[in-house]
């Protein structure tokens, strides 16, 4: 089972590296008054990380609300 996990991790790492190397062109980012230029691969990774953080926080908030509602009964 460890070898299967290792193989999956290696395949995902290779896919990520290939994606990053194929998407090195810079893109312009504009948000409110902020402008920046960054590689497309970095933008995708940053968007993924922000999504994980906000999604995890939202999930924790929902679980806490459900637990609080159960305790009040």
C-alpha positions in Angstrom: 0.0 0.0 0.0 2.9 2.3 0.7 4.2 1.8 -2.8 0.8 2.7 -4.3 0.7 5.9 -2.2 4.3 6.8 -3.2 3.4 6.1 -6.9 0.4 8.4 -6.7 2.4 11.2 -5.0 5.1 10.9 -7.6 2.6 11.1 -10.5 0.9 14.1 -9.0 4.2 15.8 -8.4 5.2 15.2 -12.0 1.9 16.5 -13.3 2.3 19.7 -11.2 5.9 20.2 -12.4 4.8 19.7 -16.0 1.9 22.2 -15.6 4.2 24.8 -14.0 6.9 24.5 -16.7 4.3 24.8 -19.5 2.6 27.9 -17.9 5.5 30.2 -17.2 4.1 33.2 -19.2 3.2 36.2 -17.2 -0.4 37.4 -16.8 -1.6 40.8 -15.5 -3.7 40.7 -12.4 -6.0 43.6 -11.4 -7.9 43.7 -8.1 -9.4 47.0 -7.0 -6.5 49.4 -7.1 -3.7 46.8 -7.0 -2.1 45.6 -10.2 0.5 42.8 -10.5 2.2 40.6 -13.0 3.0 37.0 -12.2 3.4 33.6 -13.9 0.1 31.8 -14.6 1.2 28.7 -12.7 1.8 30.8 -9.6 -1.6 32.5 -9.9 -3.2 29.0 -10.1 -1.4 27.8 -7.0 -2.2 31.0 -5.1 -5.9 30.7 -6.0 -5.9 27.1 -4.9 -4.3 27.9 -1.5 -6.7 30.8 -0.9 -9.6 28.5 -1.8 -8.4 25.8 0.6 -8.1 28.3 3.4 -11.5 29.9 2.9 -13.2 26.6 2.3 -11.7 25.0 5.4 -12.7 28.0 7.5 -16.2 27.9 6.2 -16.5 24.2 6.9 -15.2 24.7 10.5 -17.8 27.5 11.0 -20.6 25.3 9.8 -19.6 22.4 12.0 -19.3 24.6 15.0 -22.8 26.1 14.3 -24.3 22.6 14.0 -22.6 21.4 17.2 -23.9 24.6 19.0 -27.4 24.0 17.8 -27.3 20.4 19.0 -26.1 21.4 22.5 -28.9 24.0 22.9 -31.6 21.4 22.6 
